[in-house]
Amino acid sequence: MYKVIVFAGTTEGNQISTFLASHGVSVCACVATEYGSRSLDEGEYLHVTAGRLDPGEMAELFRQEEPELVLDATHPYAAVVTENIRKACEMTEMEYVRVLREEGTGKGPNVYVESIGEAVSYLAGTTGNILLTTGSKELAGFTALPDYQNRIYARVLSLTSVLETCRELGLEGKHLIGMQGPFSRELNAAMLRQYHCAYLVTKDTGNAGGFREKMEAAEECGVTAVIIGRPLKENGLSVRECRKLLADRFGFSIRPEVSLLGIGMGSPENLTVEGKKVLEKSELLIGARRIVDAVRLPGQEVYYEYRSEEIVSYVQNHPEYENITVVLSGDVGFYSGAKKLLPLLGAETRVICGISSVVYFMSRIGLSWDDAKIVSAHGRECNLVSLIEHNSKVFAILGTSDGVSDLSKKLVEYGMGSVILWVGERLSCEEEKIFQKEARELTDYEGDPLSVVCACNPDALPEDATHGKNDEEFIRGKAPMTKEEVRAVSLAKLRLNPDSVCYDVGAGTGSVSIEMALRTCQGKVYAIEKKEEAVELILENRKKFRTDNLEVIHGEAPEAMKNLPAPTHAFVGGSSGNLKEIISMLLEKNRNVRIVINCITLETISEALHILKEFGFTSREIVQMSVSRAKELGSYHLMMGENPIYIITCQYPAGA
């Protein structure tokens, strides 16, 4: 006894039968001919029976097997068979479900008719060869067409009985094409050209029946498609809806095959061969509207979404799909949403690479990218000015219409207006725009948000491997400055990362701020200073050292720190008597902030130690540093001592 009887022989019927058997549900698949049974592999849960049945024979089969469900997945043009199955189910009070093939989609100068007779009537008033793809059963109707033996090229199954029937109707030789599908767009197009056809006659067999490939071939060859409409307007379930029904009915779960696909720049021509195969197999596409619409195929369902959590939730809540593809721009490994999606979707997720913007763009402008600094400034902090200063070639994703002009203004501000900017917009699209100009020529440029840039700076200077600028390099004034030896040790104690967010409290001339900014090119530095003349000095040094990731905050700490983002590191060079309040706010913003304090007087060191004990720092270090500098006196050198400095480092253990 079988739980389900499926009337198959079609793509849909075979898919449903295999689907049930793969989940341990016993199924009997009924096909009309032995030929139709060849597409199904029998197994423990799948039995295939071949032979045409009338309503009485169907009813007898139902009584004998007592299935829970009868699925009618027969061809959309097999109206008589569908009516017979319905009758048999009514006779036996069996539950009946119709599985419908989705109608195909076509474009171009197509002609729609309701029947074979209408198709013949239309074609009778035309001239030109005809590729007939409706099958041998309908062939007799086309013999009413004048001169049909010379105009028609009939494509039928390569069965002896079928070929013999065609010969009896007067079609043979080159006018008779015996082939087994499926047929690709390329093969359809080749046949249309080979036989110089002006018309293609087909039924609306849906995309599963090769309808899309026929329509694409007709459009490519400039051929008029004559489409014979379906004989019945039916209600039923799609294959996907049927799968969900069966999973709920028989209590098994469906885990779809999910792929993350990089589609390149957006043009279908940029898709890899592997990517095209995945798309053709997909039932559902997920992604941002622009990206999905660029590669969506006729008949595919879509869900427009780019947020990772929502994508994962949708996949989990729609088990009716067997093949889902999340489409992403560029390459899945290059500043892609795949980085966040993969851990959420699981290790079984298939990942298909694409052509990244850097690969495409650099090839278009004829430059190598293996020696370029590659970054993204799209929605993230990125000190492009510093990168361009120290690298002869910098590729960056921008992402805003004023991205090029903003970069150009900064380069001009920092004395780098002669840097060459290669700009690329709407890459691979019809509106693609690629050009080069000096930065000083692009300060007012309004471009496309979908843009990239490659900055070429032949005067780039290598970045220092370590901190330690000479005091003489800084613009000096009356504001106090942390001397270079003390600065070097203090920075070493801070242990900065490239993406650190740093405070320099009581920044003075900004020497520590500058050195912080040079070491954290992917991060941010806030120089907090209350004296106006010192603020001006910091701004001058910022411009000199081209530290665009340094922001000067004019005000007194801790009030001036209130609206700043949480720091990862803080240097306190001057506190104006507010050390306790400053430490308190730093900890409020980030419990694990790493703090380095410089103290000169014994009173300050005493206050600092008392405060650290009060806040309960378990990890603290105190270094006393004395520096002497040689001074020439005649032919002698005397060592002149600087004021001793106490360098305090403190931080709570991670997670404390």
C-alpha positions in Angstrom: 0.0 0.0 0.0 1.2 3.4 -0.9 0.7 6.6 1.0 0.6 8.7 -2.2 -0.2 8.0 -5.8 1.3 10.5 -8.2 0.3 10.8 -11.8 3.6 11.7 -13.2 5.5 11.6 -16.5 6.2 15.3 -16.3 9.0 17.2 -14.8 6.7 18.2 -11.9 5.4 14.7 -11.3 8.9 13.2 -11.3 10.2 15.9 -8.9 7.3 15.3 -6.5 7.7 11.5 -6.7 11.4 11.6 -6.0 10.9 14.2 -3.3 8.5 11.9 -1.4 10.6 8.8 -1.8 13.7 10.7 -0.5 11.9 11.5 2.7 10.7 7.9 3.3 7.1 8.3 2.0 6.0 5.3 -0.1 4.8 6.5 -3.5 3.4 5.0 -6.7 4.2 7.0 -9.8 1.9 6.4 -12.7 3.1 7.2 -16.2 1.4 6.7 -19.5 4.2 4.9 -21.4 7.4 2.9 -20.8 9.3 5.8 -22.3 7.9 8.1 -19.6 9.1 5.7 -16.8 12.7 6.1 -17.9 13.1 9.4 -16.1 12.3 7.8 -12.7 14.5 5.5 -10.7 12.6 2.9 -8.6 13.7 2.3 -5.1 12.6 1.2 -1.6 9.9 4.0 -1.4 9.3 4.5 -5.1 7.4 2.2 -7.5 6.7 3.2 -11.1 3.9 1.7 -13.1 3.4 2.4 -16.9 0.2 2.3 -18.9 -2.8 4.4 -19.7 -5.7 4.1 -17.3 -9.4 4.9 -17.8 -11.4 6.3 -14.8 -12.6 2.8 -13.8 -9.0 1.4 -13.7 -7.8 4.4 -11.7 -10.6 3.9 -9.2 -9.7 0.2 -8.9 -6.1 1.2 -8.2 -7.2 3.6 -5.5 -9.4 1.0 -3.8 -6.6 -1.5 -3.9 -3.8 0.7 -2.6 -5.9 3.0 -0.3 -3.5 6.0 -0.6 -3.9 9.0 1.7 -3.5 11.4 -1.2 -3.7 11.4 -5.0 -1.5 14.0 -6.8 -2.3 15.0 -10.4 1.0 16.3 -11.9 0.1 15.5 -15.5 0.9 17.8 -18.4 -1.1 21.0 -18.5 -2.4 20.1 -22.0 -3.5 16.6 -20.9 -7.0 17.8 -20.1 -8.7 14.5 -20.7 -6.3 12.7 -18.3 -6.9 15.3 -15.6 -10.7 14.9 -15.9 -10.3 11.1 -15.6 -8.3 11.4 -12.4 -10.8 13.8 -10.9 -13.7 11.4 -11.7 -11.8 8.4 -10.2 -11.2 10.4 -7.0 -14.8 11.3 -6.8 -15.9 7.7 -7.3 -13.6 6.5 -4.4 -13.9 9.6 -2.2 -10.1 10.0 -2.5 -8.4 13.3 -1.7 -7.3 15.0 -4.9 -4.6 17.6 -5.4 -3.7 19.2 -8.7 -0.1 20.1 -9.1 0.2 22.9 -11.7 3.0 23.9 -13.9 3.7 27.6 -13.8 2.9 29.3 -17.0 5.9 30.4 -19.0 7.0 34.0 -19.7 7.9 35.3 -23.1 8.5 38.7 -24.7 8.9 39.9 -28.2 6.3 40.0 -31.1 4.6 36.8 -30.1 1.2 35.6 -31.3 -1.2 33.9 -28.8 -3.9 31.5 -30.0 -6.4 29.2 -28.2 -6.1 26.1 -30.4 -4.3 24.2 -33.1 -7.0 25.4 -35.6 -6.3 29.0 -34.7 -2.6 28.5 -35.1 -3.1 27.0 -38.6 -5.5 29.8 -39.6 -2.9 32.4 -38.6 0.0 30.7 -40.3 -2.0 30.2 -43.5 -1.8 34.0 -44.0 2.0 34.1 -43.7 5.1 33.0 -45.5 8.3 31.5 -44.3 9.5 28.3 -42.7 8.1 27.0 -39.4 9.8 25.1 -36.5 7.0 23.0 -35.0 7.6 21.9 -31.4 4.1 20.8 -30.3 4.8 17.1 -30.6 3.6 14.3 -32.9 0.1 14.1 -31.4 -0.8 17.5 -32.8 0.9 17.1 -36.1 -2.1 16.0 -38.0 -3.9 19.3 -37.4 -1.1 21.2 -39.2 -1.5 19.2 -42.4 -4.4 21.6 -43.2 -1.8 24.3 -43.7 -1.1 25.0 -47.4 2.3 23.7 -48.5 2.9 22.3 -45.0 5.3 19.7 -46.3 7.8 22.4 -47.5 7.2 25.0 -44.7 7.1 22.8 -41.6 10.2 21.4 -39.8 8.7 19.1 -37.0 10.7 18.3 -33.9 9.4 15.1 -32.3 10.6 12.3 -30.0 13.0 9.9 -31.6 10.8 6.9 -31.1 10.2 4.5 -34.1 6.4 4.7 -33.7 6.5 8.5 -33.6 8.7 8.9 -36.7 6.6 6.4 -38.6 3.4 8.4 -37.8 5.1 11.6 -39.1 6.2 9.9 -42.3 2.6 8.8 -42.9 1.5 12.5 -42.6 4.0 13.5 -45.3 6.9 14.8 -43.1 10.2 13.1 -43.6 13.8 13.8 -44.5 15.2 17.1 -43.3 11.7 18.2 -42.3 11.6 15.6 -39.6 13.8 16.2 -36.6 13.8 13.2 -34.1 15.4 14.5 -30.8 14.9 14.1 -27.1 14.9 17.3 -24.9 15.6 19.3 -22.9 16.7 21.9 -25.5 18.9 24.8 -24.6 18.4 28.3 -25.9 21.5 27.9 -28.0 20.2 24.7 -29.6 16.8 26.2 -30.3 18.4 29.2 -31.9 20.7 27.0 -34.0 17.7 25.1 -35.4 15.8 28.2 -36.2 18.8 29.5 -38.1 19.7 26.2 -39.8 16.2 25.9 -41.3 15.7 29.7 -41.9 12.6 29.7 -39.9 10.4 32.8 -39.6 8.0 31.2 -37.0 8.3 28.9 -34.0 5.1 27.1 -32.9 4.9 25.9 -29.3 2.5 25.2 -26.5 2.8 27.2 -23.2 4.5 24.3 -21.5 5.9 26.5 -18.7 9.5 27.1 -17.9 9.9 23.5 -16.7 8.9 22.3 -20.2 11.6 24.4 -21.9 9.2 27.3 -22.8 11.7 29.9 -21.7 14.5 28.6 -23.8 12.3 28.6 -26.8 11.2 32.2 -26.2 14.7 33.4 -25.7 15.8 31.7 -28.9 12.9 33.2 -30.9 13.8 36.7 -29.6 17.5 36.2 -30.4 16.7 35.1 -34.0 14.0 37.7 -34.6 11.4 34.9 -35.1 7.7 35.2 -34.3 6.5 32.7 -31.7 3.0 31.3 -32.1 1.9 30.2 -28.7 -1.0 27.8 -28.2 -2.7 28.6 -24.9 -3.6 26.0 -22.3 -7.0 24.2 -22.7 -8.1 24.5 -19.1 -7.9 27.3 -16.5 -7.2 25.2 -13.4 -6.7 25.8 -9.7 -4.0 23.9 -7.9 -0.7 24.1 -6.2 2.7 24.9 -7.6 5.5 22.3 -7.0 6.8 24.4 -4.2 3.5 24.7 -2.5 2.9 21.0 -2.9 6.3 20.2 -1.3 5.3 22.3 1.8 1.9 20.6 1.9 3.5 17.1 1.8 6.1 18.1 4.5 3.4 19.3 6.8 1.2 16.3 6.0 3.8 13.6 6.6 5.8 15.3 9.3 9.2 15.7 7.8 11.4 18.8 7.6 12.9 20.2 4.4 16.3 21.8 4.4 16.8 23.8 1.2 20.1 23.9 -0.6 21.3 27.5 -0.1 23.9 29.2 -2.2 25.7 32.5 -1.7 26.5 33.8 -5.2 28.7 36.7 -6.2 27.3 38.1 -9.4 30.1 40.5 -10.3 29.4 44.1 -11.1 25.7 43.5 -12.0 25.7 42.7 -15.7 24.7 39.1 -16.5 27.7 38.9 -18.8 30.0 39.1 -15.7 28.5 35.9 -14.2 30.8 32.9 -14.1 29.7 29.7 -15.8 29.2 28.1 -12.3 27.2 31.1 -11.3 24.9 30.8 -14.3 24.2 27.1 -13.5 23.3 27.9 -9.9 20.9 30.7 -11.0 19.2 28.4 -13.5 18.6 25.8 -10.8 17.3 28.3 -8.2 13.7 28.6 -7.3 14.1 31.7 -5.1 16.5 34.6 -5.3 17.2 36.8 -2.3 19.1 40.0 -2.2 19.0 43.8 -2.7 16.5 44.8 -5.5 19.1 46.1 -7.9 21.2 43.0 -7.6 18.3 40.5 -7.8 16.7 42.2 -10.8 20.0 42.2 -12.7 20.2 38.4 -12.8 16.6 37.2 -12.2 15.3 34.6 -14.7 11.7 34.4 -15.9 9.5 32.4 -13.4 11.8 32.8 -10.5 10.4 34.0 -7.2 12.3 36.8 -5.3 12.6 38.2 -1.9 14.1 41.6 -1.8 16.2 41.8 1.4 19.9 42.6 2.3 19.8 42.3 6.1 21.4 39.1 7.2 19.0 38.2 10.1 16.0 38.8 7.9 17.4 36.6 5.1 18.1 33.7 7.5 14.7 34.0 9.0 13.0 33.9 5.6 14.9 30.8 4.6 14.0 29.0 7.8 10.3 29.9 7.4 9.9 28.9 3.8 10.8 25.2 3.5 8.9 24.8 0.3 12.0 25.9 -1.7 14.6 23.3 -2.5 17.1 25.6 -4.1 17.6 29.2 -2.8 20.3 31.6 -3.9 21.3 34.7 -2.1 22.8 37.0 -4.7 25.5 39.5 -3.7 27.4 42.1 -5.7 31.0 41.5 -6.7 32.7 38.6 -5.0 31.5 36.9 -1.9 35.0 37.3 -0.3 35.5 41.0 -1.0 33.6 43.4 1.4 30.6 41.2 1.0 27.5 40.4 3.1 28.6 36.8 2.9 30.9 37.3 5.8 28.0 37.8 8.2 25.6 35.4 6.4 27.8 32.3 6.3 27.9 31.7 10.1 24.2 32.2 10.3 23.3 29.9 7.5 25.6 27.1 8.4 28.6 25.2 7.0 26.4 23.4 4.4 25.9 26.6 2.5 27.4 26.6 -0.9 29.6 29.6 -1.8 30.2 30.6 -5.4 32.8 33.3 -6.1 32.2 36.2 -8.5 34.3 38.9 -10.2 35.1 41.6 -7.7 35.1 45.4 -8.4 38.8 45.6 -7.9 39.5 42.9 -10.5 37.1 44.3 -13.0 38.0 47.9 -12.6 41.8 47.5 -12.6 41.7 45.4 -15.7 39.6 48.1 -17.4 42.2 50.8 -16.7 45.1 48.6 -17.4 46.7 48.5 -14.0 47.8 45.6 -11.8 46.2 45.3 -8.4 48.6 43.0 -6.7 50.6 46.0 -5.4 47.6 48.2 -4.5 46.3 49.0 -1.1 42.7 47.8 -1.2 40.0 49.2 1.1 36.4 50.1 1.4 35.2 53.5 2.5 31.5 52.5 2.0 29.8 53.0 5.4 33.0 52.7 7.4 35.9 54.8 8.8 38.8 54.8 6.3 41.7 57.2 6.4 42.2 57.4 2.6 44.4 60.4 2.8 47.0 58.6 4.9 46.8 55.5 2.8 47.3 57.5 -0.4 50.2 59.4 1.2 52.0 56.2 1.9 51.0 54.0 -1.0 51.6 54.6 -4.7 48.3 52.9 -5.6 45.1 52.7 -3.5 41.9 51.2 -4.6 38.8 52.1 -2.7 35.0 51.4 -2.8 33.2 54.7 -2.2 29.4 54.3 -2.2 28.2 57.9 -2.1 27.6 60.5 -4.9 30.0 63.0 -3.3 32.6 60.4 -2.4 35.0 61.5 -5.2 34.6 65.2 -4.4 35.0 64.7 -0.7 38.2 62.8 -1.2 39.5 65.3 -3.7 38.9 68.2 -1.3 40.8 66.5 1.5 43.7 65.7 -0.8 43.9 69.3 -1.9 43.6 70.4 1.7 46.6 68.3 2.6 48.7 69.5 -0.3 48.1 66.4 -2.5 46.0 67.9 -5.3 48.3 66.4 -8.0 47.3 62.8 -7.1 45.7 61.1 -10.1 42.3 59.7 -9.4 40.9 56.9 -11.7 37.1 56.9 -11.2 34.7 54.1 -12.1 30.9 54.3 -11.9 28.1 51.8 -12.7 30.8 49.2 -13.6 29.7 46.7 -16.3 26.4 48.4 -16.9 25.4 50.3 -20.1 25.9 53.6 -18.1 29.5 52.6 -17.2 31.8 55.6 -16.8 35.5 55.4 -16.3 37.9 58.4 -16.4 41.0 59.9 -14.8 41.8 63.4 -13.5 44.0 65.1 -10.9 42.3 65.4 -7.5 42.3 69.2 -7.8 40.0 69.0 -10.8 37.4 66.9 -9.0 36.6 68.9 -5.9 33.1 69.8 -7.2 32.4 66.5 -9.0 29.0 64.9 -8.4 29.0 61.3 -9.3 27.2 58.0 -9.0 26.9 56.3 -5.6 28.0 53.0 -7.2 31.6 54.1 -7.6 35.1 53.1 -7.0 38.4 55.0 -7.2 42.0 54.1 -7.7 44.4 56.9 -6.5 47.9 56.9 -8.0 50.5 58.8 -6.0 54.0 58.6 -7.6 55.4 60.7 -4.6 54.2 58.2 -2.0 56.5 57.9 1.0 56.8 54.6 2.9 55.1 54.6 6.3 57.3 54.4 9.4 57.4 50.9 10.8 57.3 52.2 14.4 56.2 55.3 16.2 58.8 57.9 17.2 58.7 61.2 15.3 61.4 63.7 16.2 60.3 66.6 18.3 61.7 69.0 15.7 59.2 67.7 13.1 56.2 69.1 15.0 55.0 72.7 14.8 55.7 74.1 18.2 54.3 77.0 20.2 53.8 77.8 23.8 51.7 74.8 24.4 53.4 71.9 26.3 54.5 68.9 24.3 55.3 65.3 25.4 58.9 64.8 24.5 59.7 62.0 22.0 61.3 59.5 24.4 58.4 59.8 26.8 56.0 59.7 23.9 57.6 56.5 22.5 57.3 54.7 25.8 53.8 55.9 26.4 52.7 54.8 23.0 54.3 51.4 23.5 52.4 51.0 26.8 49.1 51.9 25.0 49.5 48.9 22.6 47.4 50.4 19.8 45.7 48.4 17.1 45.1 49.7 13.5 41.4 50.2 14.2 41.7 51.6 17.7 39.5 54.5 18.9 41.7 56.8 21.0 41.4 59.8 23.2 44.3 62.2 23.9 43.1 64.2 26.9 45.0 67.5 27.4 46.6 67.1 23.9 48.8 70.3 24.0 50.5 70.5 20.6 49.0 67.2 19.6 52.3 65.2 19.3 50.7 62.1 21.0 47.5 62.6 19.0 49.5 62.7 15.7 51.5 59.6 16.6 48.3 57.8 17.6 46.6 58.7 14.3 49.6 57.5 12.3 49.5 54.1 14.0 45.6 53.7 13.7 44.9 54.4 10.0 41.7 52.4 10.2 40.6 53.9 13.5 39.9 57.3 15.0 41.7 59.7 17.3 40.1 62.5 19.4 42.4 65.2 20.6 40.7 67.0 23.6 42.2 70.4 24.4 40.7 73.4 26.3 43.3 76.1 25.2 42.5 77.8 21.9 46.1 78.4 20.9 46.9 74.7 21.5 43.9 73.7 19.4 45.3 75.8 16.5 48.7 74.1 16.9 47.0 70.6 16.8 45.1 71.6 13.6 48.4 72.8 12.0 50.2 69.5 12.9 47.2 67.5 11.7 47.5 69.2 8.3 51.3 68.8 8.2 51.2 65.0 9.0 48.0 64.4 6.9 46.3 62.6 9.7 42.7 62.9 8.5 41.5 60.4 11.1 42.3 62.9 13.9 39.5 65.1 15.1 40.2 68.0 17.4 37.7 68.6 20.3 37.9 72.1 21.8 36.8 71.9 25.4 37.7 70.7 28.9 37.5 67.1 29.9 35.4 65.3 31.0 32.6 67.5 29.6 34.1 67.6 26.1 34.1 63.8 26.1 30.4 63.2 26.7 29.3 62.9 23.0 32.3 61.0 21.7 32.2 57.3 20.8 33.5 54.8 23.3 37.3 54.7 23.3 39.5 51.6 23.2 42.5 53.5 24.4 43.1 56.8 26.2 46.2 58.9 26.9 45.9 61.4 29.7 48.6 64.1 29.5 46.8 66.8 31.4 43.7 66.7 33.5 43.4 70.2 35.0 42.5 68.7 38.3 39.7 66.5 36.9 41.5 63.2 36.8 39.0 61.2 38.8 36.1 62.5 36.7 38.0 61.7 33.5 38.8 58.2 34.5 35.1 57.7 35.6 33.8 58.7 32.2 36.3 56.6 30.3 35.2 53.5 32.3 31.5 54.5 31.8 32.0 54.5 28.0 34.2 51.3 28.0 34.9 49.2 31.0 37.9 47.6 29.3 39.5 50.8 28.0 43.3 50.8 28.2 44.6 54.0 29.9 48.1 55.5 30.1 48.6 58.5 32.3 51.7 60.8 32.4 52.5 62.5 35.8 55.2 65.0 36.5 54.7 66.1 40.1 54.7 63.9 43.1 51.3 65.3 44.1 49.9 64.1 40.7 51.3 60.6 41.0 49.9 60.4 44.6 46.5 61.5 43.3 46.6 59.1 40.4 47.5 56.1 42.6 44.7 56.9 45.0 42.2 57.1 42.2 43.3 53.8 40.6 43.0 52.1 44.0 39.5 53.6 44.4 38.4 52.3 41.0 39.8 48.9 41.8 42.2 48.4 38.9 43.7 45.0 39.3 46.1 45.5 36.4 48.3 48.5 36.7 51.9 49.4 36.0 54.1 52.4 37.0 57.3 53.3 35.2 59.5 56.2 36.3 61.5 57.6 33.4 64.4 59.9 33.5 65.9 61.2 30.2 69.1 63.1 29.8 70.3 64.8 26.6 73.8 65.7 25.6 74.7 69.3 25.4 78.0 70.5 23.9 80.1 72.8 26.0 83.2 73.7 24.1 84.9 70.4 23.2 82.9 68.5 25.9 79.5 67.0 26.0 77.5 67.3 29.2 74.3 65.3 29.9 71.5 67.6 30.9 68.6 65.9 32.7 64.9 66.4 31.8 62.2 66.3 34.4 61.5 62.7 35.5 58.1 61.4 34.3 55.9 58.7 35.8 54.0 56.6 33.2 51.0 54.8 34.7 49.3 52.0 32.7 46.0 50.6 33.9 43.2 48.4 32.5 40.6 46.0 33.8 41.0 42.4 32.6 39.0 41.6 29.5 35.4 40.9 30.3 35.8 42.2 33.9 
